[in-house]
Amino acid sequence: MWDFGADQGARQFAALGIALLLSTLIGLERAVLQKSAGLRTHTLVGVGSALFMQVSQYGFADVLSREHVDLDPSRVAAQMVSGIGFIGGGLIFVRRDAVRGLTTAATIWLTCAVGMACGGGLPLLATAATAVHFLVARGYPLVTRHMPAILSAEQRELQLSYRVGGGLLPRVLELCTAAGFRVLRVRVDRAPWKGRDRLTRSVRAEGEETGPGGTDVVEVLITLEGRGDVLRLVGQITELRGVLSADAGAELDAAE
């Protein structure tokens, strides 16, 4: 069991080392983008997959040496392909009809394949698959930016708050469409308990009266799709009279 030989030798440790290196590179790329599955998850998936392949190839040598014993080592690899789906499925979720996490789940699946290739003695294929990952994850977005908007449209969430009664929402939507965005969803919540002190200071600074009951705040969440300049759009919205705050969230994964 503790022999450093054919079944537990330099080849097996080298395979685990290559799987560690390649899966770490993939995990770093996901971690830089602040995805839900980052460096540690991808590294563990890659190394674990390589170890499973090693066990599949060398772990049953003593059993196979017995007479009338016939096992299929590929069964372990087949179960790994099915089992990794549980991790990938946990990374995919739906938020207001927008599917997120598809690319990260696919990357987990690819990392598993890279680890399996390393454990199976195919380091060149594993390295090529890792290079393909960086080509797709980093290179494709640069290419799709020059394609029609229907192929590369981004989805972003625009959050803003404003005072009730100014009729600002139609003007905001008009600015969004004028900036080259398509409005997918609009969610409006009246929140009188939010920003009361800030709202009062804003109203007084403009020389208006808040009234005995104060002025309510409306929180709006707008989902946009398009290739317009979102930062410029936020600047235009904040200049509207009555707008208290405006913020554009990160790009959604709906198009992934």
C-alpha positions in Angstrom: 0.0 0.0 0.0 2.9 2.4 0.7 5.1 1.2 -2.2 6.3 4.0 -4.5 6.0 1.9 -7.6 4.1 1.6 -10.8 0.7 2.3 -9.3 1.8 5.2 -7.0 4.8 6.7 -8.7 6.1 9.8 -10.4 3.6 9.5 -13.2 0.6 9.6 -10.9 2.0 12.5 -8.9 2.9 14.4 -12.1 -0.7 13.9 -13.4 -2.1 15.4 -10.2 0.4 18.3 -10.4 -0.6 19.1 -14.0 -4.3 18.9 -13.0 -3.6 21.3 -10.1 -1.8 23.8 -12.4 -4.4 23.8 -15.2 -7.5 23.9 -12.9 -5.8 26.7 -10.9 -5.4 28.8 -14.1 -9.1 28.3 -14.9 -10.1 29.1 -11.4 -8.1 32.3 -11.4 -9.9 33.5 -14.5 -13.3 32.9 -12.9 -12.1 34.5 -9.6 -11.0 37.7 -11.4 -14.5 38.0 -12.8 -15.9 37.4 -9.3 -18.0 34.5 -10.2 -19.8 32.3 -7.7 -17.4 29.4 -8.3 -13.8 30.7 -8.2 -10.3 29.6 -7.5 -10.8 27.0 -4.8 -13.8 25.3 -6.4 -12.3 24.9 -9.8 -9.0 23.7 -8.3 -10.6 21.1 -6.2 -12.8 19.9 -9.0 -9.8 19.5 -11.3 -7.6 17.7 -8.8 -10.4 15.5 -7.6 -11.3 14.5 -11.1 -7.7 13.5 -11.8 -7.6 11.5 -8.6 -10.8 9.6 -9.6 -9.2 8.7 -12.9 -6.1 7.5 -11.1 -8.2 5.3 -8.9 -10.1 4.1 -11.9 -6.9 3.1 -13.6 -4.7 1.8 -10.8 -6.9 1.4 -7.8 -8.3 -2.0 -8.8 -5.1 -3.7 -10.0 -5.1 -6.3 -7.2 -8.7 -7.2 -7.9 -8.2 -7.4 -11.7 -5.2 -9.7 -11.1 -7.5 -12.4 -9.7 -8.9 -15.1 -11.9 -12.4 -14.8 -13.4 -12.6 -11.1 -12.4 -13.5 -8.6 -15.1 -14.1 -4.9 -14.3 -14.7 -1.9 -16.5 -12.5 1.0 -15.3 -14.4 3.5 -17.5 -17.4 3.2 -15.2 -15.8 5.6 -12.7 -15.2 8.2 -15.5 -18.8 7.8 -16.6 -20.1 8.4 -13.1 -17.9 11.5 -12.8 -19.5 13.1 -15.8 -23.0 12.6 -14.3 -22.0 13.6 -10.8 -20.3 16.9 -11.7 -23.8 18.0 -12.9 -24.8 18.5 -9.2 -22.2 21.2 -8.7 -22.9 22.8 -12.0 -26.7 22.8 -11.3 -26.1 24.5 -8.0 -24.4 27.4 -9.8 -27.3 28.1 -12.1 -30.2 30.2 -10.8 -33.0 32.4 -12.2 -33.4 35.9 -11.1 -36.4 37.7 -12.4 -36.6 35.5 -15.5 -32.9 36.0 -16.2 -30.7 32.8 -16.1 -27.4 33.4 -14.5 -24.3 31.1 -14.0 -24.5 29.1 -17.2 -20.9 29.9 -18.2 -19.5 29.2 -14.7 -21.4 25.9 -14.6 -20.0 25.0 -18.0 -16.5 25.9 -16.8 -16.9 23.5 -13.9 -17.8 20.8 -16.3 -14.8 21.6 -18.5 -12.5 21.7 -15.5 -13.7 18.2 -14.6 -12.8 17.0 -18.1 -9.4 18.6 -17.8 -8.7 16.8 -14.6 -9.9 13.5 -16.0 -7.6 14.0 -19.0 -4.6 14.6 -16.7 -5.5 11.6 -14.6 -5.9 9.5 -17.7 -2.4 10.3 -19.0 -3.5 12.9 -21.6 -1.7 16.1 -20.4 -1.5 17.5 -23.9 -5.2 17.3 -24.5 -5.8 18.8 -21.0 -3.5 21.7 -21.8 -5.2 22.3 -25.2 -8.7 22.2 -23.4 -7.4 24.8 -20.9 -6.2 27.0 -23.8 -9.6 26.7 -25.4 -11.3 27.8 -22.2 -9.3 31.1 -22.2 -10.0 31.5 -25.9 -13.7 31.2 -25.4 -14.0 33.1 -22.0 -11.7 35.9 -22.9 -11.5 36.0 -26.7 -15.1 35.5 -27.7 -16.4 38.6 -25.9 -13.9 40.7 -27.9 -15.2 39.2 -31.1 -18.9 39.5 -30.3 -18.6 43.2 -29.6 -18.2 43.8 -33.3 -21.2 41.7 -34.2 -24.8 42.8 -34.5 -26.4 43.8 -31.2 -28.7 40.7 -31.2 -25.6 38.5 -30.8 -23.8 40.5 -28.2 -26.5 42.5 -26.3 -25.7 43.0 -22.7 -28.2 43.0 -19.9 -27.8 45.4 -17.0 -29.9 46.4 -14.1 -30.4 50.1 -13.4 -31.5 51.1 -9.9 -32.7 54.5 -9.1 -34.8 56.3 -6.5 -36.7 59.5 -6.8 -39.5 61.6 -5.2 -43.1 60.8 -5.9 -45.1 63.2 -8.0 -42.5 64.3 -10.5 -43.5 62.1 -13.4 -39.9 61.0 -13.7 -40.3 57.3 -14.7 -41.5 58.1 -18.3 -38.6 60.5 -18.8 -36.1 57.9 -17.5 -37.5 55.2 -19.8 -37.2 57.7 -22.7 -33.6 58.4 -21.8 -32.9 54.6 -21.7 -34.3 54.0 -25.2 -32.6 57.1 -26.6 -29.3 55.8 -25.3 -29.7 52.6 -27.3 -31.1 50.3 -24.7 -34.2 48.1 -24.8 -36.2 48.0 -21.6 -37.0 44.4 -20.6 -38.5 44.8 -17.2 -39.5 47.6 -14.8 -40.1 47.1 -11.1 -41.4 49.9 -9.0 -41.6 49.9 -5.2 -42.8 52.7 -3.1 -40.6 52.9 0.0 -41.5 55.8 2.3 -39.2 54.5 5.0 -36.1 54.7 2.9 -33.9 57.7 2.7 -36.2 60.0 4.7 -33.4 62.2 6.1 -31.6 62.5 2.8 -34.8 63.2 1.0 -35.8 66.0 3.4 -32.4 67.6 3.0 -32.7 67.4 -0.8 -36.1 68.9 -0.8 -35.1 71.7 1.5 -32.0 72.5 -0.5 -34.2 73.0 -3.6 -36.4 75.4 -1.6 -39.5 73.1 -1.6 -41.8 72.1 1.2 -42.0 68.5 2.4 -45.4 68.8 3.9 -46.6 67.4 7.2 -46.4 63.8 5.9 -43.1 64.2 4.1 -42.5 63.0 0.6 -42.4 59.3 -0.4 -39.5 57.7 -2.2 -39.9 55.4 -5.2 -37.4 52.7 -5.8 -37.2 51.5 -9.4 -35.3 48.5 -10.8 -35.0 48.6 -14.6 -33.5 45.7 -16.6 -31.9 47.0 -19.8 -30.5 45.3 -22.9 -28.2 46.9 -25.4 -24.8 48.2 -26.2 -25.2 51.8 -25.1 -23.1 53.8 -22.8 -24.5 52.9 -19.4 -22.3 55.3 -17.5 -23.4 58.2 -19.6 -27.0 57.2 -19.1 -26.6 57.2 -15.3 -25.2 60.7 -15.5 -28.1 61.9 -17.5 -30.6 60.4 -15.1 -28.9 61.9 -12.0 -29.3 65.3 -13.6 -33.1 65.0 -13.6 -34.8 67.1 -10.9 -36.1 64.9 -8.2 -33.8 61.9 -8.7 -32.1 61.0 -5.5 -29.8 58.2 -6.7 -29.0 56.1 -9.7 -26.7 53.2 -10.1 -26.0 50.6 -12.9 -25.2 47.1 -11.8 -22.7 44.7 -13.3 -23.5 43.0 -16.6 -25.9 40.1 -16.1 -25.2 36.5 -17.4 -28.5 36.2 -19.2 -26.8 36.0 -22.6 -24.3 33.3 -21.5 
